[in-house]
Amino acid sequence: MPSVDDVTALLGRALDTDQIEAALSVVTTMARSYCRADWADDELPADVAAVVQTATLRLLTHPGQLPMAEAMGGLSVTYTAGFQGFTLAERITLDRYRVKAR
């Protein structure tokens, strides 16, 4: 499983360690569930770990997960609903490991 240091290095700035660990745990659980796999943390395939890492970064970017807008003078920022699942590229990677009905 990716570590807090892996996520921090990819993001390029430090965040709260507990928040990163919580996000990693949630996204790892989602990836295991999607693939229907019972991997231990140290058995997570490298490409699945990469998916977990990138999805965790998206989750951490907007942890509130609610749509919102902020404005200051002539500048405005709009945040969408945030993490809404795995991207197409992430799903293609996870599909290599997904156990499908027979």
ZIBEL-V814651 format. One line per field, one symbol per residue. phi: phi as a letter, one per 30 degrees, with the letter a starting at -180 (. if undefined). psi: psi as a letter, one per 30 degrees, with the letter a starting at -180 (. if undefined). A space follows every 50 residues. Layout:
phi = ???
psi = ???
This chain:
phi = .ecedddddddiadbdeddddddddddddddddedhccddedcdeedddd dedddddddddbddicdabbbbidcbbbcddidbjdddddddddddcddc dc
psi = klleeeeeeeeglklkeeeeeeeeeeeeeeeeeefhlhkleffkleeeee eeeeeeeeefeiffgkklkkkjbfklkkkafbjgakleeeeeeefffkkl k.
